[in-house]
Amino acid sequence: MTGLDTTSGSRANLVRAPHDAGIASFGPFSLHDKTRLLERDGVPVKLGSRALDILLLLVSRAGDVVSKNELLAHAWPGLAVEEISLRVHIAELRKALGDGKEGARYITNVPSRGYCFVAPVQRIADAIPVVSPPEQAPSAAEASVPVLPPRLERMIGRDDVVREVAQRLLAERFITLRGPGGIGKTTVAIALAHELSARFEGQVRFLDFSMVKDAALVAGTVAWALGLVVHHSDPTENIIGHLRNRRLLLVLDSCEHVVEAIAALAERIHQQAPGVSILVTSRESLLVEGEQIFELAPLEGPPQGARLSAREMLAYPAARLFTERAAAAGHREEIADEDAEIVAEICSKLDGIALAIELAAVRVGTHGLREIVTLLDGRLKLEWRGRRTAPPRHQTLGAMLDWSYGLISESERIVLRRLAIFAAPFTLQGATMVAGEEGDPVERIVESLEQLVAKSLISVRPDAPVTRYRLLDTTRAYATQKLADSGEATSVARRHARYIQHALETTATDSGAGNLASSSRARTLLFSDARAALTWAFSNNEGAELRVPLAGACARLFVELNLLDEGRLWSSRALSMLDDSTRGSAWELELQATLGHAFMFTERNSDQAELALRRGLEIAEALGDLPNKFRLLARLNMFYRRTGDFRELLPTAFEAERVAREIGDKAGLVGAKALVGVSYHLIGDQRTAQLHLDEGLLDAGALRGAQPGHFSYARMPQVPLARVLWLLGFPDRAVECVHSIIKAAPQDAVMHCIALCWSASLYGWIGDWSSVEQMAGRISTHAASHALAPYQAVAAGFRAQTMIALGERKAGIELLQNVLARLHADRYELYASAFISELSQGLAELGQLAEGLRILREAIDRIEPAGAAFDAPELLRLRGELEARGGDTNAAEASFVASIALAEKQGALSWRLRTETSLARLRRKQRKAKPLDGLAETYARFTEGFETADLKAARELLGGASK
């Protein structure tokens, strides 16, 4: 390997510095070996992984000269790396340490020998560094990812465990909390997540895998929780790329049923994302490299035969948990001293398993302490196994649940096993629709649900404004088997699918942006059940009649959650099953709309995508569905932008605006103005474009409040406005507009990429190639994180433009040629002409003038049949430049004159200035009279932007005339 290596992932065979783990203190700095953290006065200092490796070794050998070869071998084990890489990372270290400032000296270069850490170093006892999190609101992109479960008001007997595991997790990064079902692993994990949230600056993701029944969905679930757009079946590489340079705590709860998939993913994250700590809860070990096991012991109970008083007995957490849960369930009698031995016996029979204790405690009020002991002897026998060869979790807790199941009424049993169909927390409405048959009184379902909550068989999850309910994972597994044994699994699954369809259809409202926040969250919470219902319907003949309606109801949800590939899959399958009853229905509309949208971003801008969008629009018109009509017109407008078919832009935009006016929704009207404005911009009418975009910005607040379900979601008038302002001759205002765009939190993954791309193009126009390069990096990172492959190609195009502009012509040309081949193959022509412009100039600079002219003329010929284009004046100017270079001055002057006329017609003062500059150079070279008159007149029309590249060049040509 040669050249600079800036990879920051951890390595499986990492060479550790040869000193004892702890904290090294020097000056204002503290270096934590275990957690690989450098702090200055308690504040973390950002360092790359390589630089940190080098610092650890130098500090461990403070006062000694460490050879360059030893440092290279330590930081890049097994790789051949040039010395320049070491020097770069040493420079990074010195900058981070402030080496040389105010007399501070830390790292000295010893010529021909190596480097030496010269500052005095003190070693102190290991401690957990405290990081104070900044107070900040979550971004819009983070609003839909899972939040932490509520912190428990009171946790019994686990405080020491939480402290110990917290310390180990910060030091070792990868802990599996192992123990039998019901022992309290999830309780401890929730407490740890809240305890460590501040240490990770609020960056904690808690994933409950009890809802995921298919191991193939593990990686997709993690990606969704991280806010990533999933476009394919295995997003592991996107997850690793997203996490590689982040500091985050990932809690993976209830993993035993998908242990193989969790093991493979967790191992890779641990190895390749050094800033991520992982906490797993499972009945079994993952058995992977880096995993540290913490065996969660049973709650300690009072010893039998010790003749303890009630007060002494309550010093033991198992007894305290039992008595508190019994009291909460309605047992009002005090535990007397003579009852202490009975409680000790109960705790012993239950082996300190928290869930077993709670289930027994809730029956004390009904049966009394002594009867509970008898019931335990006769009906409950627990055998806990902690190894992989143990039976499934519902079998290990089956005896305990059998006992509990036998104590509840038949009505409660029916409701419990029917509610086991839910894969995620459910509402009261969901419970009544799924657990009740036609004709069943709603009151009976509600009463049974209340009893199941009181008996700890169903837990309550407050989720304002709606309370949600959830079966514990072991209870769900047990009740699912009971449902299968009852013979009613099919009828319950059908009711569940119908409920999901109903819930998604009733929350898919487009009535107004302000009403969508709660419905958007409600729809997100239905995701796991929607996926489960689809799986059942498409794999069972009994669900055949539900396939199209259910998939149609689920289709928009997949788009809202950016699960486009999954949406394409289900939509394609459902559309292949249309019949006379579903063809032309609202369900087909949703399926076609989702299919076209997904094809556009996950595959290419194909005819199939256009046909699907056109078919969806046809159905929306037939049904009089105005919100969907707007949505489909907007998607078609996007499609034609991408394919370069600009003739279709204004017709689709005007129709969308008409529809928005008919709907009368303010956010929709703003979105329509954005569509019309960007369409005028791209066809080359910048004055009209500005009028529409400025009008849209007046009510931009309404659009910012729109949720993902709104028909005009993610329309951003300020994105095209920046480019319009530059073309109109306002470079400074354009840059200000871009700054506000790129600093804003991403509202939508795709729209954020578009905003970055258009910002990069603007920086290129003003000649700020450093910013173009920075934007290209951001685009590439964002696109890679969200699997947006076409935008990665665009990012590479911007990098190539920068290389050519800065003199790296040969490499830049090769990269641009590859990029253009990819864009043409995908029918992604929006950025092609800009890249072709740069390519033609680069080829000419390398002496390939004829080739440069050929591709430029082909680009001009290609855009003319598609209608006017905003960059046509620039293409004509560049053609003139190459014609002049080839000696055909008449053709060159004709191209310049045509460019100036078209720029004036478009209102593109900046294009005109460029061409006037080119024409002035040509006429001065030809010694024509008054060669600078046109340039001087155009320059005088500018009121700002005088430090941009074009205005500087014009001023220099005019003889240094002041603005």
QUITA-V134615 format. One record per pair of residues at least 12 apart in sequence whose C-alpha atoms are under 8 Angstrom apart, sorted by the first residue. I is the first residue (numbers start at 0). J is the second residue. D is the distance in Angstrom with one decimal. If there is no record, write none. Layout:
# QUITA-V134615
i=<I/I>
j=<J/J>
d=<D/D>
This chain:
# QUITA-V134615
i=<0/0/0/0/1/1/1/2/2/2/2/3/3/3/3/4/5/5/6/6/7/7/7/7/7/8/8/8/8/8/8/8/9/9/9/9/9/9/10/10/11/13/14/14/14/15/15/16/16/16/16/17/17/18/20/20/20/21/21/21/21/21/21/22/22/22/22/22/23/23/23/23/23/24/24/24/24/25/25/25/25/26/26/27/27/28/29/30/31/32/33/33/33/34/34/34/35/41/41/41/42/43/44/45/46/46/46/49/49/49/50/50/50/50/50/52/52/53/53/53/53/54/56/56/57/57/57/58/58/60/61/61/61/61/61/61/62/62/62/62/63/63/64/64/64/64/64/64/65/65/65/65/66/66/66/67/67/67/67/67/70/71/93/93/104/104/105/105/106/127/127/129/130/130/130/130/131/131/131/132/132/132/132/132/133/138/138/138/139/139/139/139/140/140/140/140/140/140/141/143/143/143/144/144/144/144/145/145/145/145/146/146/147/147/147/147/147/147/148/148/149/150/150/150/151/151/151/154/155/155/155/156/156/156/156/156/157/160/161/161/161/164/164/165/165/165/168/168/168/169/171/172/172/172/172/173/173/173/173/173/173/173/173/174/174/174/174/174/174/174/175/175/175/175/175/175/175/175/175/175/176/176/176/176/176/176/176/176/177/177/177/177/177/177/177/177/177/177/178/178/178/178/178/178/178/179/179/179/179/180/180/180/180/180/181/181/181/181/181/181/182/182/182/182/182/182/182/182/183/183/183/184/184/184/185/185/185/188/188/188/188/192/192/192/199/199/199/202/202/202/203/203/203/203/204/204/204/204/204/204/205/205/205/205/206/206/206/206/206/206/207/207/207/208/208/208/208/208/209/209/209/209/209/210/210/210/211/211/212/212/213/214/214/214/215/217/217/217/218/218/218/218/218/219/219/219/221/222/222/222/222/225/227/227/227/228/228/228/228/228/228/228/228/229/229/229/229/229/229/230/230/230/230/230/230/230/231/231/232/235/237/237/237/237/238/239/239/239/239/240/240/241/242/242/242/242/243/243/243/243/244/244/244/245/245/245/246/246/246/247/247/247/248/248/248/248/249/249/249/249/250/250/250/251/251/251/251/252/252/252/253/253/253/254/254/254/254/255/255/255/258/259/261/262/262/262/263/265/266/266/266/266/269/270/282/282/283/283/283/284/284/297/297/297/297/298/298/298/298/298/298/299/299/299/299/300/300/300/300/300/300/300/300/301/301/301/301/301/302/303/303/303/303/304/306/306/307/307/307/308/308/308/308/309/309/309/309/309/309/310/312/312/317/317/317/317/318/318/318/320/320/320/321/321/321/321/321/322/322/324/324/324/325/325/325/325/325/325/327/328/328/328/328/328/328/329/329/330/330/331/338/341/341/341/342/344/345/345/345/348/349/355/357/358/358/358/358/359/359/361/361/361/362/374/378/378/378/378/379/379/379/379/380/380/381/381/381/381/382/383/392/392/393/393/393/393/394/396/397/400/400/410/411/411/411/411/413/414/414/414/414/414/415/415/415/416/416/416/416/416/417/417/417/417/417/417/417/418/418/418/418/419/419/419/419/419/419/420/420/420/420/421/421/422/422/422/423/423/423/423/423/424/424/424/424/424/424/425/425/425/426/426/426/426/427/427/427/427/429/430/431/431/432/432/432/433/433/433/433/434/456/456/456/457/457/457/458/458/489/492/492/493/493/495/496/496/496/496/496/496/497/497/499/499/499/499/499/500/500/500/500/502/503/503/503/503/503/504/506/506/506/506/507/508/508/509/509/509/509/510/511/511/511/511/511/512/512/512/512/512/512/512/513/513/515/515/515/515/516/519/519/519/522/523/523/526/529/533/533/533/546/547/547/547/547/547/547/547/548/548/550/550/550/550/550/551/551/551/551/551/551/551/551/552/552/554/554/554/554/554/554/555/555/555/558/558/559/559/561/563/563/563/563/563/564/564/566/566/566/567/567/567/567/570/570/570/570/571/571/573/574/574/574/583/584/585/585/585/587/587/588/588/588/588/588/589/590/591/591/591/591/592/592/592/592/592/594/594/594/595/595/595/595/595/595/596/596/596/599/600/600/601/601/602/603/603/603/604/604/604/604/604/604/605/605/609/609/612/612/612/613/613/615/616/616/616/625/625/625/626/626/626/626/627/628/628/629/629/629/629/629/630/630/632/632/632/632/633/633/633/633/635/636/636/636/636/640/641/641/641/641/642/642/642/642/643/643/643/643/643/644/644/645/645/645/645/645/645/645/646/646/646/646/648/649/649/649/652/652/652/652/653/655/655/656/656/656/656/659/665/665/665/666/666/666/666/666/666/667/667/667/668/669/669/669/669/669/669/669/669/670/670/670/670/670/670/670/671/672/672/672/672/672/673/673/673/673/673/673/674/674/675/675/676/676/676/676/676/676/676/677/677/677/677/680/680/680/681/681/682/682/682/682/683/683/683/683/683/684/684/684/684/685/685/685/685/685/685/686/686/686/688/688/689/689/689/692/692/692/692/693/693/695/696/696/702/713/713/713/714/717/717/718/718/718/718/718/719/720/720/721/721/721/721/721/721/722/722/722/725/725/726/726/726/726/726/727/727/727/727/728/728/728/728/728/729/729/729/729/730/730/730/730/731/731/733/734/734/737/740/741/741/741/748/749/752/752/752/752/755/755/755/756/756/756/756/756/758/759/759/759/759/760/765/765/765/766/766/766/768/768/769/771/771/771/772/772/772/775/775/775/775/776/778/778/778/779/779/779/789/789/789/792/792/792/793/793/795/795/795/796/796/796/796/796/797/798/799/799/799/799/800/800/800/800/803/803/808/808/808/809/809/812/812/812/815/815/816/819/819/819/832/832/833/835/835/835/836/836/836/838/839/839/839/839/840/840/843/848/848/851/852/852/852/855/855/856/859/859/859/869/871/871/872/872/872/872/872/872/872/873/873/873/875/875/875/875/876/876/876/876/876/876/878/878/879/879/879/879/879/880/883/888/892/892/895/895/895/895/898/898/899/899/899/908/911/912/912/912/912/912/912/913/915/915/915/916/916/916/916/919/919/919/920/931/934/934/935/938/938/939/945>
j=<78/79/80/81/79/80/81/80/81/83/84/80/81/83/84/84/47/49/48/49/47/48/49/243/244/48/243/244/270/271/272/273/48/269/270/271/272/273/270/271/270/76/73/74/76/56/73/52/55/56/59/56/59/59/32/33/125/33/122/123/124/125/126/122/123/124/125/126/58/120/121/122/123/120/121/122/123/118/119/120/121/118/119/39/40/40/41/55/125/55/169/170/171/169/170/171/51/128/129/130/130/130/95/95/91/92/95/74/75/88/74/88/89/91/92/73/74/70/73/74/89/92/70/73/114/115/116/116/120/116/115/116/117/118/119/120/115/116/117/118/115/116/109/112/113/114/115/116/112/113/114/115/112/113/114/82/85/112/113/114/85/85/105/106/117/118/117/118/118/166/169/198/197/198/199/200/197/198/200/197/198/199/200/201/200/744/745/746/744/745/746/747/226/744/745/746/747/748/226/226/520/523/223/224/225/226/204/205/206/224/204/205/189/192/193/203/204/205/189/205/189/189/190/193/186/189/190/186/316/319/320/298/299/315/316/317/187/187/187/190/191/191/293/191/194/195/276/277/278/276/291/269/275/276/277/269/276/277/278/279/289/290/291/277/278/279/290/291/292/293/278/279/280/281/284/285/290/291/292/293/278/279/280/281/292/293/294/295/280/281/282/283/284/292/293/294/295/385/281/282/283/294/295/296/385/282/383/384/385/282/392/395/396/473/352/353/354/355/396/473/295/296/297/298/351/352/353/354/352/353/354/280/281/295/252/253/280/250/252/278/280/205/248/250/246/247/248/246/247/248/247/248/249/250/224/225/247/248/249/250/249/250/251/252/221/224/249/250/251/252/251/252/253/251/252/253/254/257/252/253/254/256/472/422/423/527/422/527/256/257/257/257/259/260/260/257/260/261/233/234/235/260/264/232/233/234/238/234/235/237/238/238/561/784/785/560/561/562/563/748/784/785/786/561/562/563/564/785/786/562/563/564/565/601/785/786/564/565/564/264/783/784/785/786/784/267/268/271/272/783/784/784/268/272/274/275/271/272/273/274/272/273/274/272/274/275/274/275/276/274/275/276/275/276/277/278/275/276/277/278/277/278/279/277/278/279/280/279/280/281/279/280/281/279/280/281/282/281/282/283/285/285/285/285/286/287/287/277/287/288/289/290/289/289/385/386/385/386/387/386/387/350/351/352/353/316/317/350/351/352/353/315/316/317/351/315/316/317/318/343/346/347/351/315/317/318/343/346/343/340/343/344/347/340/339/340/336/339/340/335/336/337/339/334/335/336/337/338/339/336/339/343/346/351/353/356/342/343/346/353/356/357/346/356/357/359/360/334/360/357/360/361/357/360/361/362/363/364/361/360/361/362/364/453/454/361/364/363/364/364/368/368/369/372/368/372/371/372/375/375/381/399/455/403/454/455/456/371/403/453/454/455/454/402/398/399/401/402/398/399/401/402/398/399/395/396/398/399/395/395/473/476/473/474/476/477/477/473/477/474/477/447/447/448/450/451/434/434/435/444/447/448/448/451/478/475/478/479/481/482/433/434/478/479/482/488/491/430/433/434/470/470/475/476/478/479/482/479/491/492/495/495/528/527/528/531/469/524/525/527/528/460/467/468/469/470/524/467/468/469/465/466/467/468/445/466/467/468/498/444/444/445/494/495/498/491/494/495/498/491/470/471/474/469/470/471/470/471/541/532/535/541/542/532/529/532/533/536/545/549/545/549/525/528/529/532/549/548/549/552/553/522/522/525/552/553/556/552/518/519/521/522/708/708/709/626/708/709/710/664/664/665/666/705/709/666/701/702/704/705/706/709/704/705/705/706/708/709/706/706/707/708/556/556/560/556/553/546/549/550/573/573/574/576/577/581/586/587/581/586/569/570/573/586/590/570/573/585/586/587/588/589/590/586/589/566/569/570/589/590/593/589/593/708/593/597/707/708/748/593/596/597/600/601/597/601/593/594/597/593/594/597/598/590/591/593/594/590/594/590/587/590/591/618/618/618/619/622/615/618/614/615/616/618/619/615/615/611/612/614/615/611/612/615/616/631/608/611/612/607/608/609/610/611/612/608/612/634/638/787/789/787/788/825/825/826/827/638/641/642/825/826/827/825/826/635/638/631/634/635/631/635/631/628/631/632/658/659/662/658/659/662/710/710/655/658/655/658/659/710/711/710/711/651/652/654/655/651/652/655/674/651/648/651/652/674/829/826/827/828/829/826/827/828/829/827/828/829/862/865/865/866/678/681/682/865/866/867/868/682/865/866/867/678/675/678/679/671/674/675/678/675/671/674/668/671/672/675/671/698/701/702/698/699/701/702/705/711/702/710/711/695/694/695/696/698/699/701/702/716/695/702/711/712/714/715/716/711/691/692/694/695/716/691/692/695/714/715/716/714/716/688/691/688/689/690/691/692/716/719/692/716/719/720/719/723/869/868/869/866/867/868/869/867/868/869/870/905/869/904/905/906/723/726/727/905/906/907/727/905/906/720/723/720/723/724/716/717/719/720/716/720/716/716/717/714/746/747/750/750/736/740/737/740/754/757/758/757/733/736/733/734/736/737/758/761/757/758/761/761/909/906/907/908/909/910/906/907/908/909/907/908/909/941/943/941/942/943/944/765/943/944/947/943/944/761/761/762/758/754/754/755/758/785/787/778/781/782/790/774/777/778/774/775/778/793/794/774/771/774/775/797/797/947/948/949/947/948/949/801/804/801/797/798/801/797/798/801/794/795/797/798/794/790/791/794/791/794/795/822/825/827/818/821/822/818/830/814/815/818/814/815/818/819/834/834/811/811/812/814/815/815/834/837/838/837/841/841/844/845/841/845/838/841/842/834/838/838/831/834/835/858/870/870/854/855/858/855/874/877/851/851/852/854/855/877/881/881/881/885/881/878/881/882/874/878/878/871/874/875/905/898/901/897/898/899/901/902/910/911/898/910/914/894/895/897/898/894/895/898/913/914/917/891/894/891/892/893/894/895/917/921/921/918/921/914/915/917/918/911/914/911/914/915/937/937/934/937/938/949/950/953/949/933/934/937/934/952/953/956/931/933/934/956/957/953/957/957/950/953/962/962>
d=<6.4/5.2/5.6/7.9/6.9/5.4/5.7/7.0/6.2/7.3/6.8/8.0/7.7/7.0/4.9/6.6/7.9/7.6/7.8/7.8/6.0/4.9/6.6/7.2/6.9/6.9/6.2/7.7/7.3/4.6/5.6/6.1/7.3/7.9/5.4/5.1/6.4/5.4/5.8/6.8/6.0/7.5/5.9/7.7/7.3/7.9/8.0/7.8/6.0/5.0/6.5/7.4/6.6/5.7/5.6/6.1/7.4/6.7/7.1/6.7/5.9/4.4/7.6/5.7/5.5/6.5/5.6/7.6/7.6/6.3/5.6/4.6/6.6/5.6/5.0/6.2/7.4/6.6/6.0/5.0/6.5/7.7/7.9/5.5/5.5/6.3/7.8/7.9/7.7/7.3/8.0/5.0/7.1/6.2/5.0/7.4/7.4/7.5/7.2/7.4/6.8/7.5/7.3/7.9/8.0/7.7/7.6/5.6/7.8/7.1/7.9/5.3/7.0/7.1/6.3/7.3/5.7/6.4/7.4/6.2/7.9/7.4/7.7/8.0/7.8/6.6/5.6/6.1/7.5/7.4/6.8/4.9/6.3/7.5/7.7/7.1/6.1/5.7/5.5/7.9/5.7/7.2/7.4/7.2/6.0/5.5/4.6/7.8/7.6/5.4/5.4/6.1/5.6/4.2/6.5/7.8/7.8/7.1/4.9/7.1/7.8/6.7/7.6/7.0/6.9/6.4/5.3/5.0/7.7/6.8/7.4/6.2/6.8/5.2/7.5/7.2/6.3/7.0/7.0/5.5/7.2/7.5/4.3/6.8/6.9/5.5/7.2/7.9/6.4/6.4/5.3/8.0/6.7/7.3/5.8/5.6/6.5/7.7/6.3/7.5/7.2/7.1/7.0/5.0/6.6/5.8/7.0/7.0/7.4/5.8/6.9/6.9/7.5/7.5/7.7/7.7/7.0/5.7/6.7/7.7/7.9/6.7/6.5/6.8/7.9/7.9/7.3/7.8/6.0/7.5/6.3/6.6/8.0/7.9/4.8/7.6/7.0/7.8/6.5/7.0/6.0/7.9/7.7/6.6/7.9/7.1/6.9/7.7/7.5/7.3/7.5/7.7/7.1/4.3/6.0/7.0/5.8/4.7/6.1/8.0/6.5/5.4/6.1/6.3/5.1/6.3/5.9/4.8/5.8/6.7/5.8/4.5/5.7/7.0/6.9/7.7/6.7/6.2/5.0/6.0/7.2/5.9/4.7/6.4/6.4/5.0/6.1/6.4/6.0/5.2/5.4/6.1/6.8/6.8/6.1/4.9/5.8/7.9/6.8/5.1/7.3/6.0/5.4/7.2/6.2/5.3/6.2/6.7/5.9/6.5/6.3/7.4/6.9/7.2/6.0/5.9/4.6/6.8/7.8/7.5/7.6/7.9/6.3/8.0/7.6/4.6/5.0/6.3/7.6/5.9/7.2/6.0/7.8/7.2/6.5/7.5/6.8/7.3/7.6/7.6/7.4/7.5/7.8/7.4/6.7/5.9/6.7/7.3/5.1/6.4/5.8/4.7/6.0/7.6/7.0/7.5/7.8/6.3/5.1/6.1/6.3/4.7/6.4/7.4/7.5/7.3/7.8/6.0/5.1/5.9/6.4/4.8/6.3/6.9/5.8/5.4/5.8/8.0/7.5/5.5/7.1/8.0/6.0/5.0/6.0/7.0/7.7/7.7/7.5/7.5/7.3/5.1/7.8/5.8/7.4/7.7/6.5/6.9/6.4/6.2/6.0/7.9/7.2/7.2/6.8/6.2/7.7/6.9/8.0/7.8/6.0/8.0/7.9/6.5/5.2/7.7/5.1/6.0/7.7/7.3/7.7/4.5/6.7/6.7/5.1/6.8/6.8/6.6/6.8/6.3/5.6/4.4/7.2/6.2/7.9/6.3/5.7/7.6/7.9/7.2/6.4/5.1/6.8/6.8/7.1/7.6/6.2/6.9/6.8/7.3/6.3/5.3/7.7/5.7/7.9/7.1/6.2/4.2/6.9/7.3/6.6/7.6/6.6/7.5/5.6/6.8/4.3/5.2/7.9/6.5/4.8/6.3/5.8/4.8/6.0/7.6/7.1/6.2/4.9/6.3/5.9/4.7/5.9/7.5/6.2/4.7/6.4/5.8/4.9/7.1/7.8/5.5/5.5/7.3/6.4/5.2/7.9/5.1/5.7/6.3/6.4/7.3/7.6/5.1/7.3/6.5/7.8/7.5/6.2/6.4/7.2/7.9/7.1/8.0/6.1/7.6/6.2/5.9/5.9/8.0/7.9/6.8/4.7/5.7/7.6/6.0/5.2/8.0/4.6/6.6/7.0/6.0/5.9/5.6/6.2/5.3/6.5/4.9/6.0/6.6/5.9/6.7/6.4/5.8/7.7/6.9/5.2/7.6/6.5/6.6/5.7/6.3/7.8/7.1/7.9/6.8/7.5/6.5/7.2/8.0/4.8/7.7/6.2/6.4/5.9/4.6/7.8/7.4/5.2/7.9/6.3/7.6/6.3/5.8/7.4/7.5/6.6/7.0/6.5/7.8/7.4/7.4/7.9/5.8/6.3/8.0/5.5/7.8/7.1/6.2/5.8/6.5/7.8/4.6/5.2/7.4/6.1/7.1/8.0/7.8/5.3/7.9/7.2/6.4/7.3/7.9/6.0/6.5/4.5/7.9/8.0/7.0/7.1/7.7/7.5/7.6/7.8/6.1/7.9/7.4/7.6/6.7/7.2/6.9/6.9/6.3/7.6/7.2/7.8/7.5/5.4/7.3/7.4/7.9/7.3/8.0/7.9/5.9/5.3/5.3/7.7/6.0/5.9/7.0/6.8/6.9/6.3/6.9/6.3/6.3/6.7/8.0/5.7/7.7/5.6/5.4/8.0/7.1/6.5/7.1/7.2/6.6/5.0/7.3/7.4/6.8/7.7/5.4/7.7/6.9/6.8/7.2/7.9/7.5/6.6/7.8/4.5/6.0/6.1/5.1/7.0/5.3/7.8/7.9/6.5/7.9/6.4/6.6/7.1/6.1/7.9/7.0/5.1/7.6/5.8/5.5/7.8/7.0/7.4/6.8/7.2/7.7/6.3/6.0/5.3/7.2/6.9/7.6/7.5/6.2/6.4/7.8/5.7/5.2/4.7/7.9/7.8/5.2/5.3/6.5/7.1/6.4/4.7/6.2/7.7/7.5/7.1/7.7/6.7/7.6/6.0/7.2/7.1/7.8/6.5/6.5/5.3/5.4/6.9/7.4/6.5/7.1/6.8/5.6/4.6/6.5/6.2/7.0/7.3/7.4/7.5/8.0/6.7/7.1/7.7/5.1/7.6/7.7/7.7/7.1/7.7/7.5/7.3/7.1/6.2/7.5/7.7/7.2/5.3/5.5/7.3/7.9/6.4/7.8/5.9/6.8/8.0/5.9/5.4/7.5/7.6/6.7/6.4/7.3/7.5/6.6/7.0/5.3/6.3/7.5/6.3/8.0/7.6/7.8/7.3/6.7/7.0/7.5/5.9/4.4/6.4/6.5/6.6/7.0/7.2/5.8/7.1/7.3/6.1/6.6/6.9/6.4/7.1/7.6/7.5/7.7/6.6/7.2/7.0/6.9/6.3/5.1/7.2/7.1/7.0/7.3/6.7/7.7/7.9/5.6/6.4/6.5/6.4/7.6/7.3/7.4/7.9/7.6/4.3/6.4/7.8/5.4/5.4/6.7/7.4/5.8/7.7/6.7/6.2/6.0/6.1/6.6/6.5/8.0/6.8/7.8/5.4/6.5/7.9/7.9/7.9/5.1/7.9/7.1/6.5/6.6/6.6/7.1/7.1/6.7/5.1/5.7/7.1/5.0/7.3/7.0/6.0/7.8/7.0/7.6/7.0/7.0/7.9/5.8/7.2/7.5/7.7/7.6/7.4/8.0/7.6/4.7/7.6/5.9/6.6/7.2/8.0/4.9/6.2/6.7/5.2/6.5/5.4/5.4/8.0/6.6/7.0/6.4/7.8/7.2/4.1/6.4/7.5/4.9/5.1/6.9/7.4/6.9/7.3/7.2/7.9/7.4/8.0/7.9/4.9/6.9/7.9/6.8/7.4/6.8/6.0/5.6/6.8/7.7/7.4/7.2/7.4/6.3/7.5/6.7/7.9/7.8/7.0/5.8/5.8/7.2/6.3/8.0/6.9/7.9/8.0/7.5/5.7/6.8/7.6/7.5/5.1/6.3/7.0/6.8/7.7/5.4/6.8/5.6/7.1/7.5/5.9/7.3/7.2/7.0/7.2/7.2/5.6/6.0/6.8/7.7/6.3/7.4/5.1/5.8/5.1/5.4/5.2/5.2/6.5/7.5/5.3/5.6/7.6/7.0/5.1/7.4/7.8/7.2/6.3/5.7/5.7/7.2/7.3/7.9/5.8/5.2/7.8/5.4/6.6/5.8/7.1/7.0/5.5/5.1/7.1/6.5/6.1/8.0/6.7/4.8/7.0/7.6/6.6/7.5/6.5/7.8/7.6/7.7/5.0/4.6/7.0/6.8/7.5/7.1/5.3/7.6/7.9/4.6/7.3/6.5/6.6/7.8/6.6/7.9/7.3/7.1/5.5/7.8/5.2/7.2/7.5/7.8/5.4/6.0/7.1/5.3/7.4/7.1/5.8/6.4/6.4/6.4/4.5/7.7/8.0/7.3/6.7/4.3/6.7/7.6/5.1/5.2/7.5/7.6/7.9/7.8/5.8/8.0/7.5/6.5/6.5/5.7/5.0/7.1/5.0/4.5/5.3/6.3/5.3/3.9/7.5/5.2/7.5/7.8/4.8/6.6/5.9/7.2/6.7/5.9/5.6/6.6/7.4/7.5/6.0/8.0/7.2/6.7/6.5/7.6/5.5/7.3/8.0/6.3/8.0/7.9/6.5/6.6/7.2/7.5/6.6/6.3/6.6/8.0/6.9/7.2/7.5/6.9/5.7/7.1/7.8/7.5/7.6/7.7/4.5/7.0/5.5/6.0/7.8/7.6/7.4/8.0/6.1/7.6/6.8/7.4/4.6/6.0/5.1/6.7/6.0/5.0/5.2/6.4/7.1/5.2/5.2/6.3/7.9/7.6/7.6/6.2/6.6/7.3/6.7/5.0/7.6/6.3/5.2/8.0/7.9/7.9/5.9/7.0/7.2/6.7/7.8/7.3/7.9/6.1/7.1/7.0/7.1/6.4/7.6/6.3/7.5/7.8/7.0/7.6/7.6/7.5/5.0/5.6/7.1/7.4/7.9/5.4/5.8/7.0/6.7/5.3/7.8/5.8/7.6/8.0/6.8/7.6/6.9/7.1/5.9/6.4/4.7/7.0/5.8/6.1/7.1/7.1/6.9/5.8/5.1/5.5/7.7/7.5/7.9/8.0/5.8/7.2/7.3/7.3/7.3/7.3/7.7/6.8/7.3/5.7/6.0/8.0/6.6/7.9/7.8/4.4/6.9/5.9/5.7/7.6/7.0/6.2/8.0/7.4/6.3/5.9/8.0/7.6/7.9/7.8/6.0/6.6/7.3/6.9/6.7/7.8/6.5/7.5/7.8/6.5/7.9/8.0/7.2/6.7/7.4/6.7/6.8/7.2/7.2/4.0/6.6/6.7/6.3/7.8/7.8/7.4/7.0/7.4/7.8/6.7/6.5/7.7/7.3/6.7/7.3/7.3/6.8/7.8/7.6/7.6/7.9/7.7/4.5/7.0/5.9/5.6/6.5/7.8/7.0/6.2/7.6/5.6/6.7/7.2/5.4/6.2/5.4/5.8/7.9/5.7/7.6/7.3/6.8/4.0/6.7/7.6/5.0/5.9/7.2/7.6/7.9/6.8/7.8/6.0/7.7/7.5/6.2/7.3/6.8/5.2/6.3/7.1/7.7/7.5/6.7/6.1/6.8/7.5/7.9/7.7/6.5/6.3/5.0/7.6/6.0/7.8/6.0/7.7/5.4/7.6/6.7/8.0/6.9/7.3/7.9/7.1/7.5/7.3/7.6/7.3>
